[in-house]
Amino acid sequence: MRLAAAVARTLANGMRRGRVAIQAALTTTFTSGAVEGNVTRIKLLKRQMYGRANFDLLRRRILLSS
């Protein structure tokens, strides 16, 4: 029981410190969806190219796939 109280207290303290960031995330209309989509696409290409080629070819493939 004391462990759960300590965890809750730690969470509350962290939320107090990050209050401005949390409020901004909940109230702004901006999203990072486009960025996350690009990151996912690049990770997919990177997995497909693993062990096959050097960085230059990976870079070229990423730039051509956009």
DONUKE-45210 format. One record per residue (C-alpha): x, y, z; residue number from 1. Coordinates in nm, 3 decimals, always signed. Each point is the difference from the previous one (the first is absolute). Layout:
<sites>
{site {X; Y; Z}; NUM} ...
</sites>
This chain:
<sites>
{site {+0.000; +0.000; +0.000}; 1} {site {+0.283; +0.241; +0.082}; 2} {site {+0.162; -0.077; -0.337}; 3} {site {-0.320; +0.100; -0.186}; 4} {site {-0.012; +0.327; +0.195}; 5} {site {+0.363; +0.072; -0.083}; 6} {site {-0.062; -0.070; -0.369}; 7} {site {-0.306; +0.226; +0.000}; 8} {site {+0.198; +0.276; +0.173}; 9} {site {+0.283; -0.030; -0.255}; 10} {site {-0.251; +0.016; -0.286}; 11} {site {-0.169; +0.306; +0.150}; 12} {site {+0.333; +0.178; +0.047}; 13} {site {+0.099; -0.072; -0.358}; 14} {site {-0.333; +0.128; -0.128}; 15} {site {+0.041; +0.317; +0.207}; 16} {site {+0.344; +0.061; -0.150}; 17} {site {-0.126; -0.064; -0.352}; 18} {site {-0.329; +0.187; +0.042}; 19} {site {+0.069; +0.253; -0.276}; 20} {site {+0.093; -0.270; -0.253}; 21} {site {-0.302; -0.213; +0.093}; 22} {site {-0.234; +0.297; -0.031}; 23} {site {+0.148; +0.093; -0.339}; 24} {site {-0.037; -0.356; -0.127}; 25} {site {-0.366; -0.011; +0.098}; 26} {site {-0.100; +0.346; -0.126}; 27} {site {+0.190; +0.058; -0.326}; 28} {site {-0.130; -0.110; -0.337}; 29} {site {+0.341; -0.101; -0.134}; 30} {site {+0.082; -0.367; -0.045}; 31} {site {+0.319; -0.186; -0.079}; 32} {site {-0.180; -0.249; -0.224}; 33} {site {+0.190; +0.090; -0.318}; 34} {site {+0.335; -0.023; +0.176}; 35} {site {-0.090; -0.332; +0.161}; 36} {site {-0.105; -0.135; -0.339}; 37} {site {+0.336; +0.092; -0.150}; 38} {site {+0.186; -0.155; +0.292}; 39} {site {-0.198; -0.323; -0.044}; 40} {site {+0.075; -0.005; -0.374}; 41} {site {+0.372; +0.056; +0.057}; 42} {site {+0.013; -0.272; +0.267}; 43} {site {-0.170; -0.241; -0.239}; 44} {site {+0.254; +0.075; -0.273}; 45} {site {+0.284; -0.035; +0.249}; 46} {site {-0.126; -0.344; +0.109}; 47} {site {-0.033; -0.110; -0.361}; 48} {site {+0.355; +0.116; -0.081}; 49} {site {+0.164; -0.148; +0.311}; 50} {site {+0.323; -0.179; -0.095}; 51} {site {-0.046; +0.061; -0.373}; 52} {site {+0.163; +0.330; -0.079}; 53} {site {+0.190; +0.294; +0.136}; 54} {site {-0.135; +0.329; +0.129}; 55} {site {+0.020; +0.175; -0.338}; 56} {site {-0.242; -0.244; -0.160}; 57} {site {-0.235; +0.016; +0.299}; 58} {site {+0.006; +0.380; -0.016}; 59} {site {-0.075; -0.004; -0.374}; 60} {site {-0.287; -0.243; +0.048}; 61} {site {-0.151; +0.212; +0.278}; 62} {site {+0.021; +0.316; -0.210}; 63} {site {-0.153; -0.171; -0.305}; 64} {site {-0.288; -0.151; +0.195}; 65} {site {-0.139; +0.330; +0.124}; 66} 
</sites>
